[in-house]
Amino acid sequence: MAKATPKSDKKSTGRKSAAPVPPEIDAGVLDTLYQTITARRGTDPALSHSARLLSRGTRKIAQKFGEEAVECLIEAVAGNKRELIGESADVLYHLLVMWVDAGVQPEDVWSELRRREAMSGVAEKASRPKENV
């Protein structure tokens, strides 16, 4: 995935700013987190939150993901950017736990995103199979 561009550590005057510049971050952090969660599967639930979640089964994992998603939505609607960032991290973590539980590989999701990137959102949605309701 694309890497985020770090902010410059210099002000327009050419002097270094007082605020430290964070190291470059890229979306590979999600792949690393996925690998960590996978490695924790089957380990002692008393020592690992990921192991505890995975040991509780799909229903509990999905429930936790849903709870975190709702908390994320609440912060977004409230306009609480800082809290939205934290809740977003929780949502991503719990989504990855759900992927590990379901046997979904990140590469499969990244491939699907790349496929969709090649078409407009309207065309992509129209290409999905229709549900019978």
C-alpha positions as semicolon CSV with decimal commas, in nm:
position;residue;x (nm);y (nm);z (nm)
1;M;0,000;0,000;0,000
2;A;0,105;0,360;-0,045
3;K;0,323;0,519;0,215
4;A;0,216;0,835;0,394
5;T;0,436;1,133;0,325
6;P;0,593;1,265;0,645
7;K;0,564;1,634;0,722
8;S;0,874;1,843;0,684
9;D;1,072;1,908;0,999
10;K;1,161;2,259;0,888
11;K;0,955;2,577;0,906
12;S;0,951;2,820;0,618
13;T;1,239;3,004;0,788
14;G;1,462;2,703;0,733
15;R;1,506;2,638;1,107
16;K;1,407;2,306;1,259
17;S;1,066;2,305;1,424
18;A;1,029;2,235;1,795
19;A;0,785;1,948;1,734
20;P;0,943;1,610;1,659
21;V;0,856;1,457;1,323
22;P;0,707;1,109;1,346
23;P;0,884;0,836;1,152
24;E;0,737;0,750;0,815
25;I;0,429;0,533;0,857
26;D;0,288;0,305;0,591
27;A;-0,006;0,071;0,568
28;G;0,231;-0,224;0,615
29;V;0,158;-0,176;0,983
30;L;-0,170;-0,361;0,915
31;D;0,016;-0,658;0,766
32;T;0,246;-0,664;1,069
33;L;-0,049;-0,648;1,309
34;Y;-0,219;-0,929;1,118
35;Q;0,093;-1,145;1,153
36;T;0,108;-1,069;1,526
37;I;-0,258;-1,165;1,576
38;T;-0,204;-1,485;1,375
39;A;0,099;-1,572;1,589
40;R;-0,106;-1,527;1,906
41;R;-0,377;-1,769;1,793
42;G;-0,376;-2,070;2,022
43;T;-0,147;-1,909;2,281
44;D;-0,244;-1,848;2,643
45;P;-0,554;-1,624;2,657
46;A;-0,435;-1,497;2,995
47;L;-0,127;-1,346;2,829
48;S;-0,269;-1,216;2,500
49;H;-0,580;-1,012;2,424
50;S;-0,574;-1,147;2,066
51;A;-0,558;-1,506;2,193
52;R;-0,845;-1,434;2,433
53;L;-1,064;-1,291;2,157
54;L;-0,985;-1,576;1,917
55;S;-1,057;-1,836;2,187
56;R;-1,403;-1,689;2,242
57;G;-1,517;-1,767;1,888
58;T;-1,659;-1,595;1,585
59;R;-1,973;-1,455;1,750
60;K;-1,777;-1,274;2,021
61;I;-1,520;-1,148;1,770
62;A;-1,798;-1,011;1,547
63;Q;-1,972;-0,858;1,849
64;K;-1,653;-0,680;1,956
65;F;-1,596;-0,553;1,602
66;G;-1,952;-0,418;1,595
67;E;-1,912;-0,246;1,932
68;E;-1,591;-0,079;1,817
69;A;-1,750;0,026;1,486
70;V;-2,040;0,191;1,672
71;E;-1,797;0,373;1,903
72;C;-1,610;0,494;1,594
73;L;-1,934;0,621;1,441
74;I;-2,029;0,803;1,760
75;E;-1,698;0,989;1,767
76;A;-1,724;1,075;1,397
77;V;-2,073;1,220;1,438
78;A;-1,965;1,409;1,750
79;G;-1,673;1,559;1,560
80;N;-1,417;1,427;1,809
81;K;-1,117;1,383;1,581
82;R;-0,876;1,260;1,849
83;E;-1,124;1,001;1,978
84;L;-1,213;0,903;1,620
85;I;-0,847;0,822;1,556
86;G;-0,831;0,594;1,861
87;E;-1,160;0,423;1,782
88;S;-1,050;0,378;1,420
89;A;-0,741;0,194;1,541
90;D;-0,967;-0,027;1,755
91;V;-1,191;-0,100;1,454
92;L;-0,893;-0,196;1,238
93;Y;-0,751;-0,422;1,510
94;H;-1,083;-0,602;1,561
95;L;-1,134;-0,632;1,184
96;L;-0,796;-0,804;1,159
97;V;-0,890;-1,040;1,444
98;M;-1,206;-1,123;1,249
99;W;-0,996;-1,189;0,935
100;V;-0,764;-1,422;1,127
101;D;-1,065;-1,609;1,268
102;A;-1,223;-1,641;0,922
103;G;-0,899;-1,731;0,742
104;V;-0,905;-1,414;0,531
105;Q;-0,560;-1,303;0,413
106;P;-0,483;-0,929;0,395
107;E;-0,347;-0,978;0,041
108;D;-0,694;-1,090;-0,069
109;V;-0,849;-0,770;0,062
110;W;-0,571;-0,555;-0,086
111;S;-0,628;-0,726;-0,424
112;E;-0,999;-0,657;-0,405
113;L;-0,930;-0,291;-0,327
114;R;-0,693;-0,270;-0,625
115;R;-0,959;-0,428;-0,847
116;R;-1,216;-0,174;-0,733
117;E;-0,971;0,112;-0,775
118;A;-0,980;0,050;-1,150
119;M;-1,350;0,142;-1,178
120;S;-1,581;0,409;-1,048
121;G;-1,768;0,347;-0,724
122;V;-2,100;0,349;-0,910
123;A;-1,980;0,092;-1,164
124;E;-1,828;-0,127;-0,890
125;K;-2,148;-0,130;-0,689
126;A;-2,355;-0,206;-1,003
127;S;-2,127;-0,504;-1,077
128;R;-2,212;-0,675;-0,747
129;P;-2,465;-0,962;-0,754
130;K;-2,817;-0,848;-0,666
131;E;-2,956;-0,975;-0,335
132;N;-3,298;-1,133;-0,328
133;V;-3,505;-0,965;-0,059
